[in-house]
Amino acid sequence: MPVKFIFNNPQMDVWMLIHQTYYSVLRCEEKLFTGTGLTTQQHAILMAIKNADGPATPTQIADWVDRNLNSITLIVDRMEKSGLVKRVRDVRDRRSLRIVMTEKGEQYLKQNTTMSWQLIKDLLKVLSEEEMRQLAGLLEKVRQQAIEQCNGKKSLREVNISERQHLSEFLNKAINGQE
């Protein structure tokens, strides 16, 4: 059973809650995906591939899912063996590889995205829209500070409006079974 820690220091309260919330949400996702043929990491990689501009590079995928390139390569290796993705040579630069989703990967992504979206709605239904906006803003501040602390003031690449619309359209289609 999870433990609720009570500290006299608000920094410790927030720090512990960030960690506990992350792990609780991750457990929910893992439980949700059990038996579907995908892990949460594989689902995130399929989402990145689906929403990249053209066939995705491993570096683009790593950026999208905020993982290091080595871990992406290992996960993609397993996904390729499972028939979810395939590697293709870049047309312009034959030394580079691109990752493309197979039809099987498309089917798994659609199924798991629908389930995942329902989980998101279930977990966030305790917050009003205004509370979600406030929480997003606060978490963004903490994330930016962590990035600056670890990467020496490296800024985030912002996703432009057309990419947001594309992702939103994809999620809506996947959720409503229109993809």
Backbone as CSV, one residue per row, in Angstrom:
resi,resn,N_x,N_y,N_z,CA_x,CA_y,CA_z,C_x,C_y,C_z
1,MET,0.850,-1.181,0.000,0.000,0.000,0.000,0.887,1.233,0.000
2,PRO,0.591,2.183,-0.873,1.369,3.422,-0.896,1.295,4.168,0.433
3,VAL,2.320,4.930,0.706,2.432,5.686,1.945,2.324,7.174,1.622
4,LYS,1.616,7.901,2.450,1.556,9.353,2.324,2.506,9.937,3.359
5,PHE,3.557,10.563,2.861,4.534,11.187,3.746,4.084,12.597,4.076
6,ILE,4.279,12.988,5.309,3.942,14.338,5.739,5.214,14.976,6.288
7,PHE,5.653,16.014,5.606,6.861,16.721,5.998,6.481,18.114,6.500
8,ASN,7.333,18.696,7.282,7.151,20.081,7.700,7.739,21.043,6.676
9,ASN,8.329,20.502,5.643,8.990,21.294,4.620,8.210,21.150,3.309
10,PRO,7.639,22.247,2.774,6.849,22.143,1.540,7.662,21.638,0.352
11,GLN,8.971,21.918,0.322,9.795,21.406,-0.774,9.831,19.876,-0.747
12,MET,9.956,19.314,0.425,9.966,17.852,0.544,8.593,17.278,0.183
13,ASP,7.514,17.955,0.598,6.164,17.502,0.228,6.013,17.439,-1.289
14,VAL,6.388,18.516,-1.965,6.246,18.591,-3.417,7.141,17.551,-4.087
15,TRP,8.381,17.459,-3.640,9.318,16.505,-4.235,8.786,15.075,-4.134
16,MET,8.322,14.721,-2.971,7.798,13.366,-2.768,6.536,13.153,-3.602
17,LEU,5.664,14.142,-3.663,4.437,14.005,-4.450,4.723,13.877,-5.946
18,ILE,5.707,14.604,-6.439,6.074,14.470,-7.851,6.484,13.030,-8.133
19,HIS,7.364,12.498,-7.300,7.820,11.118,-7.504,6.689,10.108,-7.343
20,GLN,5.926,10.230,-6.300,4.849,9.272,-6.063,3.784,9.347,-7.151
21,THR,3.470,10.532,-7.609,2.481,10.680,-8.676,2.997,10.041,-9.960
22,TYR,4.235,10.308,-10.310,4.827,9.716,-11.506,4.734,8.181,-11.451
23,TYR,5.171,7.603,-10.353,5.173,6.142,-10.247,3.760,5.572,-10.192
24,SER,2.839,6.276,-9.579,1.448,5.802,-9.549,0.824,5.810,-10.939
25,VAL,1.053,6.877,-11.684,0.527,6.960,-13.047,1.177,5.889,-13.916
26,LEU,2.480,5.704,-13.772,3.183,4.675,-14.537,2.622,3.284,-14.239
27,ARG,2.348,2.996,-12.977,1.747,1.699,-12.621,0.374,1.539,-13.261
28,CYS,-0.409,2.616,-13.281,-1.725,2.557,-13.933,-1.576,2.243,-15.422
29,GLU,-0.634,2.903,-16.079,-0.412,2.654,-17.500,0.057,1.222,-17.737
30,GLU,0.998,0.760,-16.926,1.501,-0.602,-17.089,0.388,-1.626,-16.876
31,LYS,-0.444,-1.392,-15.883,-1.580,-2.287,-15.628,-2.538,-2.268,-16.817
32,LEU,-2.790,-1.089,-17.345,-3.688,-0.930,-18.481,-3.158,-1.684,-19.703
33,PHE,-1.864,-1.589,-19.952,-1.275,-2.187,-21.147,-0.950,-3.670,-20.997
34,THR,-1.036,-4.212,-19.796,-0.748,-5.625,-19.604,-1.652,-6.450,-20.500
35,GLY,-1.044,-7.306,-21.274,-1.808,-8.180,-22.157,-2.169,-7.580,-23.505
36,THR,-1.783,-6.323,-23.762,-2.121,-5.706,-25.043,-1.036,-5.914,-26.089
37,GLY,0.135,-6.350,-25.664,1.231,-6.523,-26.600,2.166,-5.342,-26.678
38,LEU,1.873,-4.267,-25.950,2.731,-3.078,-25.931,3.086,-2.720,-24.500
39,THR,4.250,-2.106,-24.355,4.600,-1.486,-23.078,4.296,0.008,-23.194
40,THR,4.326,0.704,-22.089,4.088,2.146,-22.136,5.173,2.843,-22.963
41,GLN,6.412,2.363,-22.865,7.503,2.963,-23.645,7.293,2.726,-25.137
42,GLN,6.876,1.525,-25.508,6.625,1.222,-26.917,5.473,2.062,-27.449
43,HIS,4.449,2.254,-26.635,3.320,3.094,-27.042,3.794,4.517,-27.306
44,ALA,4.625,5.040,-26.414,5.140,6.398,-26.587,5.979,6.503,-27.863
45,ILE,6.753,5.492,-28.163,7.570,5.497,-29.380,6.683,5.449,-30.613
46,LEU,5.636,4.640,-30.591,4.704,4.606,-31.727,4.021,5.963,-31.906
47,MET,3.670,6.620,-30.809,3.076,7.962,-30.900,4.062,8.935,-31.539
48,ALA,5.328,8.848,-31.150,6.344,9.740,-31.715,6.503,9.487,-33.213
49,ILE,6.535,8.227,-33.612,6.680,7.891,-35.029,5.473,8.399,-35.808
50,LYS,4.292,8.192,-35.268,3.060,8.594,-35.943,3.012,10.103,-36.163
51,ASN,3.547,10.841,-35.238,3.409,12.294,-35.288,4.657,13.028,-35.740
52,ALA,5.670,12.288,-36.181,6.866,12.918,-36.738,6.562,13.368,-38.165
53,ASP,7.334,14.309,-38.630,7.205,14.748,-40.025,7.950,13.747,-40.900
54,GLY,7.241,12.820,-41.486,7.864,11.784,-42.299,8.441,10.694,-41.416
55,PRO,9.140,9.742,-42.014,9.752,8.683,-41.209,10.672,9.277,-40.147
56,ALA,10.563,8.794,-38.927,11.268,9.386,-37.788,12.685,8.850,-37.663
57,THR,13.571,9.697,-37.226,14.921,9.255,-36.879,14.910,8.818,-35.416
58,PRO,15.838,7.962,-35.032,15.934,7.602,-33.613,16.126,8.826,-32.707
59,THR,16.859,9.819,-33.185,17.062,11.032,-32.388,15.756,11.787,-32.193
60,GLN,14.943,11.901,-33.240,13.640,12.557,-33.101,12.774,11.820,-32.083
61,ILE,12.778,10.509,-32.159,11.990,9.713,-31.221,12.485,9.944,-29.800
62,ALA,13.798,9.925,-29.612,14.371,10.145,-28.277,13.953,11.506,-27.728
63,ASP,13.953,12.523,-28.582,13.525,13.853,-28.155,12.053,13.856,-27.761
64,TRP,11.211,13.229,-28.576,9.768,13.214,-28.307,9.444,12.542,-26.986
65,VAL,10.120,11.427,-26.685,9.769,10.670,-25.482,10.704,10.968,-24.320
66,ASP,11.624,11.926,-24.526,12.531,12.377,-23.472,13.330,11.224,-22.872
67,ARG,13.941,10.450,-23.758,14.801,9.330,-23.364,16.135,9.476,-24.082
68,ASN,17.143,8.742,-23.592,18.413,8.799,-24.296,18.377,7.876,-25.509
69,LEU,19.217,8.168,-26.459,19.219,7.474,-27.739,19.491,5.972,-27.577
70,ASN,20.366,5.609,-26.652,20.671,4.187,-26.450,19.447,3.398,-26.017
71,SER,18.652,3.945,-25.106,17.462,3.207,-24.658,16.437,3.108,-25.785
72,ILE,16.337,4.141,-26.614,15.417,4.097,-27.757,15.838,2.995,-28.715
73,THR,17.124,2.907,-28.986,17.631,1.883,-29.895,17.280,0.483,-29.391
74,LEU,17.445,0.237,-28.106,17.128,-1.079,-27.538,15.632,-1.387,-27.638
75,ILE,14.804,-0.409,-27.345,13.352,-0.616,-27.419,12.928,-0.835,-28.866
76,VAL,13.472,-0.050,-29.782,13.144,-0.201,-31.201,13.587,-1.577,-31.697
77,ASP,14.719,-2.082,-31.218,15.158,-3.435,-31.583,14.082,-4.460,-31.240
78,ARG,13.547,-4.365,-30.022,12.492,-5.308,-29.591,11.217,-5.101,-30.401
79,MET,10.903,-3.849,-30.689,9.699,-3.562,-31.465,9.818,-4.092,-32.893
80,GLU,11.017,-4.006,-33.442,11.231,-4.519,-34.796,11.067,-6.042,-34.813
81,LYS,11.600,-6.710,-33.807,11.445,-8.175,-33.705,9.980,-8.576,-33.561
82,SER,9.184,-7.713,-32.933,7.754,-7.977,-32.748,6.921,-7.580,-33.966
83,GLY,7.554,-6.963,-34.940,6.839,-6.580,-36.152,6.052,-5.284,-36.040
84,LEU,6.375,-4.450,-35.049,5.661,-3.190,-34.845,6.247,-2.043,-35.664
85,VAL,7.547,-2.107,-35.902,8.245,-1.075,-36.668,9.267,-1.747,-37.570
86,LYS,9.764,-0.958,-38.511,10.896,-1.431,-39.307,11.826,-0.266,-39.559
87,ARG,13.081,-0.597,-39.763,14.093,0.406,-40.074,14.238,0.476,-41.588
88,VAL,14.321,1.690,-42.095,14.540,1.895,-43.525,15.662,2.900,-43.700
89,ARG,16.388,2.768,-44.776,17.465,3.717,-45.087,16.855,5.050,-45.502
90,ASP,17.491,6.111,-45.055,17.072,7.451,-45.447,17.359,7.620,-46.932
91,VAL,16.394,8.134,-47.664,16.537,8.317,-49.106,17.667,9.296,-49.418
92,ARG,17.779,10.370,-48.647,18.781,11.413,-48.908,20.171,11.046,-48.385
93,ASP,20.199,10.355,-47.252,21.473,10.003,-46.631,21.458,8.510,-46.325
94,ARG,22.036,7.722,-47.189,21.980,6.261,-47.081,22.627,5.740,-45.796
95,ARG,23.415,6.578,-45.118,24.023,6.137,-43.855,23.030,6.207,-42.703
96,SER,21.994,7.005,-42.848,21.012,7.216,-41.778,19.860,6.236,-41.883
97,LEU,19.335,5.909,-40.736,18.166,5.038,-40.672,16.955,5.835,-40.211
98,ARG,15.822,5.465,-40.696,14.539,6.014,-40.263,13.719,4.863,-39.708
99,ILE,12.812,5.187,-38.809,11.945,4.176,-38.202,10.534,4.425,-38.704
100,VAL,9.916,3.408,-39.253,8.536,3.521,-39.719,7.685,2.459,-39.032
101,MET,6.449,2.791,-38.858,5.502,1.902,-38.202,4.918,0.926,-39.228
102,THR,4.766,-0.313,-38.808,4.125,-1.307,-39.674,2.613,-1.245,-39.471
103,GLU,1.894,-1.987,-40.263,0.435,-2.050,-40.098,0.082,-2.609,-38.719
104,LYS,0.844,-3.604,-38.276,0.622,-4.163,-36.932,0.838,-3.084,-35.873
105,GLY,1.879,-2.279,-36.042,2.131,-1.187,-35.109,0.994,-0.191,-35.091
106,GLU,0.458,0.131,-36.276,-0.701,1.038,-36.384,-1.885,0.497,-35.594
107,GLN,-2.156,-0.780,-35.733,-3.291,-1.394,-35.028,-3.083,-1.350,-33.517
108,TYR,-1.893,-1.679,-33.072,-1.603,-1.649,-31.640,-1.695,-0.228,-31.096
109,LEU,-1.183,0.727,-31.869,-1.234,2.130,-31.434,-2.674,2.587,-31.276
110,LYS,-3.497,2.299,-32.238,-4.895,2.721,-32.183,-5.594,2.131,-30.958
111,GLN,-5.427,0.831,-30.750,-6.068,0.160,-29.608,-5.594,0.756,-28.281
112,ASN,-4.291,0.902,-28.138,-3.757,1.370,-26.865,-3.981,2.852,-26.635
113,THR,-4.045,3.644,-27.711,-4.308,5.073,-27.551,-5.722,5.298,-27.035
114,THR,-6.662,4.531,-27.527,-8.042,4.649,-27.035,-8.098,4.340,-25.543
115,MET,-7.446,3.250,-25.140,-7.430,2.884,-23.716,-6.682,3.929,-22.894
116,SER,-5.575,4.404,-23.426,-4.758,5.383,-22.720,-5.518,6.688,-22.515
117,TRP,-6.243,7.114,-23.544,-7.009,8.358,-23.440,-8.073,8.237,-22.355
118,GLN,-8.687,7.088,-22.246,-9.694,6.891,-21.195,-9.036,6.965,-19.819
119,LEU,-7.841,6.395,-19.689,-7.117,6.471,-18.420,-6.801,7.927,-18.073
120,ILE,-6.347,8.685,-19.056,-6.039,10.097,-18.818,-7.279,10.822,-18.303
121,LYS,-8.402,10.606,-18.974,-9.640,11.272,-18.543,-10.035,10.833,-17.133
122,ASP,-9.894,9.540,-16.832,-10.257,9.036,-15.502,-9.366,9.635,-14.407
123,LEU,-8.079,9.732,-14.679,-7.158,10.260,-13.668,-7.323,11.758,-13.450
124,LEU,-7.634,12.488,-14.520,-7.703,13.948,-14.413,-9.100,14.487,-14.128
125,LYS,-10.079,13.612,-14.022,-11.440,14.097,-13.796,-11.609,14.757,-12.427
126,VAL,-10.648,14.568,-11.538,-10.725,15.205,-10.216,-10.333,16.683,-10.270
127,LEU,-9.832,17.135,-11.429,-9.397,18.522,-11.582,-10.328,19.269,-12.526
128,SER,-10.555,20.530,-12.206,-11.287,21.384,-13.133,-10.343,21.772,-14.268
129,GLU,-10.895,22.361,-15.313,-10.051,22.803,-16.427,-9.035,23.843,-15.952
130,GLU,-9.473,24.739,-15.108,-8.567,25.769,-14.574,-7.461,25.134,-13.724
131,GLU,-7.810,24.158,-12.908,-6.792,23.475,-12.095,-5.782,22.737,-12.984
132,MET,-6.267,22.146,-14.078,-5.346,21.470,-15.003,-4.385,22.468,-15.633
133,ARG,-4.887,23.622,-16.016,-4.013,24.648,-16.602,-2.982,25.124,-15.575
134,GLN,-3.411,25.325,-14.332,-2.489,25.749,-13.284,-1.427,24.685,-13.030
135,LEU,-1.871,23.436,-12.932,-0.936,22.340,-12.691,0.057,22.226,-13.843
136,ALA,-0.421,22.320,-15.060,0.471,22.247,-16.224,1.507,23.367,-16.176
137,GLY,1.086,24.561,-15.838,2.017,25.682,-15.747,3.061,25.480,-14.662
138,LEU,2.637,24.983,-13.518,3.571,24.739,-12.419,4.558,23.626,-12.761
139,LEU,4.050,22.549,-13.333,4.938,21.449,-13.709,5.919,21.876,-14.793
140,GLU,5.467,22.719,-15.704,6.356,23.218,-16.755,7.512,24.008,-16.148
141,LYS,7.236,24.808,-15.144,8.298,25.571,-14.474,9.332,24.644,-13.848
142,VAL,8.849,23.612,-13.155,9.760,22.677,-12.497,10.562,21.903,-13.546
143,ARG,9.888,21.456,-14.614,10.583,20.718,-15.668,11.658,21.595,-16.317
144,GLN,11.340,22.842,-16.617,12.314,23.743,-17.233,13.510,23.941,-16.319
145,GLN,13.262,24.083,-15.045,14.365,24.252,-14.085,15.241,23.004,-14.045
146,ALA,14.621,21.830,-14.087,15.391,20.581,-14.094,16.229,20.466,-15.363
147,ILE,15.675,20.854,-16.489,16.414,20.808,-17.759,17.605,21.752,-17.703
148,GLU,17.392,22.940,-17.191,18.492,23.906,-17.077,19.553,23.402,-16.111
149,GLN,19.130,22.792,-15.016,20.059,22.272,-14.008,20.917,21.149,-14.593
150,CYS,20.293,20.262,-15.347,21.007,19.095,-15.891,21.757,19.393,-17.168
151,ASN,21.218,20.263,-17.991,21.756,20.469,-19.337,22.381,21.835,-19.550
152,GLY,22.559,22.586,-18.506,23.206,23.883,-18.659,22.430,24.864,-19.505
153,LYS,21.213,25.152,-19.115,20.371,26.162,-19.762,19.891,25.742,-21.152
154,LYS,19.858,24.463,-21.434,19.338,24.004,-22.722,17.837,24.245,-22.741
155,SER,17.375,24.931,-23.752,15.946,25.217,-23.829,15.215,24.077,-24.522
156,LEU,13.927,24.033,-24.333,13.096,23.018,-24.953,12.717,23.423,-26.361
157,ARG,12.613,22.456,-27.228,12.063,22.710,-28.553,10.557,22.742,-28.392
158,GLU,9.962,23.802,-28.821,8.513,23.906,-28.712,7.871,23.296,-29.938
159,VAL,6.754,22.626,-29.710,6.003,22.025,-30.807,5.110,23.110,-31.376
160,ASN,5.208,23.313,-32.690,4.414,24.394,-33.274,2.943,24.013,-33.386
161,ILE,2.121,24.974,-33.682,0.672,24.787,-33.710,0.248,23.669,-34.653
162,SER,0.859,23.595,-35.832,0.443,22.563,-36.779,0.719,21.178,-36.224
163,GLU,1.830,21.002,-35.487,2.109,19.705,-34.872,1.093,19.407,-33.780
164,ARG,0.717,20.416,-33.022,-0.288,20.205,-31.975,-1.613,19.797,-32.596
165,GLN,-1.987,20.481,-33.669,-3.243,20.146,-34.325,-3.186,18.736,-34.882
166,HIS,-2.058,18.354,-35.450,-1.909,17.014,-35.999,-2.070,15.971,-34.898
167,LEU,-1.414,16.178,-33.764,-1.517,15.245,-32.652,-2.944,15.195,-32.134
168,SER,-3.568,16.341,-31.990,-4.945,16.393,-31.517,-5.881,15.664,-32.474
169,GLU,-5.699,15.918,-33.766,-6.532,15.237,-34.762,-6.324,13.736,-34.696
170,PHE,-5.070,13.306,-34.547,-4.774,11.880,-34.457,-5.463,11.258,-33.245
171,LEU,-5.308,11.920,-32.077,-5.917,11.372,-30.870,-7.449,11.294,-31.010
172,ASN,-8.050,12.343,-31.545,-9.493,12.330,-31.716,-9.927,11.217,-32.655
173,LYS,-9.210,11.039,-33.753,-9.552,9.969,-34.698,-9.372,8.599,-34.056
174,ALA,-8.254,8.425,-33.349,-7.979,7.136,-32.713,-9.039,6.820,-31.649
175,ILE,-9.409,7.820,-30.905,-10.380,7.617,-29.833,-11.760,7.302,-30.400
176,ASN,-12.105,7.971,-31.473,-13.433,7.785,-32.065,-13.468,6.693,-33.124
177,GLY,-12.355,5.958,-33.278,-12.316,4.849,-34.221,-12.362,5.275,-35.672
178,GLN,-11.876,6.466,-35.986,-11.933,6.963,-37.352,-10.612,6.802,-38.094
179,GLU,-9.592,6.353,-37.431,-8.268,6.229,-38.061,-8.203,4.946,-38.851
